[in-house]
Amino acid sequence: MTGEAPASLPHTTTRLSRRNDRGVVTHQALLRDGTPVTVRRLEPADSTVLERFAAGLSFESWRLRFHGVTRTSGEALTGGVGGRPTVAVINGEIVGVATYVPLMEPDRAEMAVAVADDAQGLGLGTVLFEAVTSSSPCSA
């Protein structure tokens, strides 16, 4: 997942949306290097994979995501009560998590994104941002 972006793929591209065998809506996208990624809501069965993703984030990625807070569990990436986490998955592994948490005002939310260190710079954060904002009530 590293290297130069091919000239034919200057941006990430969403290819299709569908429901998986569990009825979860998934979005397929291509990253800048041509790697296919599936974007979907976090499911309860993802807890082990989420913890593996969180453990693989560098200190710098944790610092940027939490503004100086030290490393914690994968559950912290989900936004807590009211959080609506979306994950990016490549080959069965979570490589990114985006969460929005609605605030008291109906048209406001807090949003955060974490991307695996080796997937940074490929447009994955943009893919997650677009997925979260296009499906949130705050995007109207």
C-alpha positions in Angstrom: 0.0 0.0 0.0 2.9 2.3 -0.5 4.4 4.0 -3.5 3.5 6.7 -6.1 -0.1 7.3 -7.1 -0.6 6.1 -10.7 -1.3 9.0 -13.1 -4.6 7.3 -14.1 -5.8 7.4 -10.5 -5.1 10.9 -9.2 -8.0 10.7 -6.6 -9.8 8.0 -4.8 -12.9 6.7 -6.5 -16.0 5.1 -5.2 -17.1 2.2 -7.3 -20.3 0.8 -5.8 -22.5 0.4 -2.8 -24.3 -2.8 -1.8 -25.4 -4.9 1.2 -23.2 -7.7 2.4 -24.5 -11.1 3.5 -25.3 -9.6 7.0 -27.4 -6.8 5.5 -24.8 -4.1 6.2 -24.4 -1.5 3.5 -20.8 -1.5 2.2 -19.1 0.9 -0.2 -16.2 -0.2 -2.4 -13.5 2.4 -3.3 -10.1 2.4 -4.9 -7.3 4.2 -3.1 -4.8 6.3 -5.0 -2.5 3.4 -5.5 -5.3 1.2 -6.9 -5.8 -0.8 -3.7 -9.5 -1.7 -3.3 -11.1 -0.9 0.1 -14.5 -1.7 1.6 -16.1 0.9 3.8 -18.9 0.0 6.2 -20.2 0.6 9.7 -18.3 -1.0 12.5 -20.0 -4.3 13.6 -19.9 -6.0 17.0 -17.9 -8.9 15.5 -15.1 -6.4 14.6 -13.8 -6.0 18.2 -10.7 -8.2 17.8 -9.8 -6.7 14.4 -10.4 -3.2 15.9 -8.0 -3.9 18.8 -5.4 -5.1 16.3 -5.8 -2.0 14.3 -5.5 0.2 17.4 -2.4 -1.6 18.6 -0.7 -1.1 15.2 -1.1 2.7 15.2 2.1 4.6 15.9 2.4 7.1 18.8 2.2 9.9 16.3 -1.1 8.6 14.8 -2.6 8.3 18.4 -1.3 11.9 19.2 -2.9 13.3 16.0 -6.2 11.5 16.5 -6.6 12.3 20.2 -4.6 15.6 20.4 -1.9 14.4 22.8 -3.7 11.6 24.7 -1.6 8.5 25.1 -2.3 5.2 23.5 -5.6 3.5 24.6 -7.9 0.8 23.4 -9.6 0.4 20.1 -12.9 1.2 21.7 -11.7 4.8 22.2 -11.7 5.1 18.4 -15.5 4.4 18.2 -16.6 7.7 19.8 -18.2 6.2 22.9 -21.9 6.5 23.6 -23.5 8.0 20.6 -20.6 7.4 18.4 -21.2 6.1 14.9 -18.0 4.5 13.7 -17.3 3.6 10.1 -14.4 1.3 9.2 -12.2 0.8 6.1 -11.3 -2.8 5.5 -8.6 -4.3 3.3 -8.2 -8.1 3.2 -10.2 -8.5 6.3 -8.1 -6.0 8.4 -9.3 -2.6 9.5 -7.1 0.1 8.1 -9.1 3.1 9.1 -11.8 4.3 11.5 -13.9 7.4 11.2 -16.4 8.4 13.8 -19.0 11.1 14.1 -20.8 11.9 17.3 -23.9 14.1 17.0 -23.8 17.1 19.4 -26.7 18.8 21.1 -27.5 21.0 18.1 -29.2 18.8 15.4 -27.0 20.1 12.6 -23.7 19.7 14.4 -21.4 16.8 15.1 -17.8 16.0 16.1 -15.8 13.9 13.7 -12.5 12.1 13.9 -10.5 9.8 11.6 -7.6 7.4 12.3 -5.7 5.7 9.4 -3.2 2.9 9.7 0.3 4.3 9.3 1.1 2.3 6.2 -2.2 3.4 4.5 -1.7 7.1 5.1 -1.3 9.4 2.0 -3.4 7.1 -0.2 -6.7 9.0 0.2 -8.2 6.7 2.8 -9.0 9.5 5.2 -10.9 11.3 2.4 -12.8 8.1 1.6 -13.8 7.7 5.2 -14.7 11.4 5.6 -16.9 11.2 2.5 -18.6 8.0 3.7 -19.4 9.4 7.2 -20.6 12.8 6.0 -22.7 11.4 3.2 -24.6 9.1 5.6 -24.9 11.3 8.7 -28.0 13.3 9.5 -25.7 16.4 9.7 -24.8 16.2 6.0 -28.2 17.5 4.9 
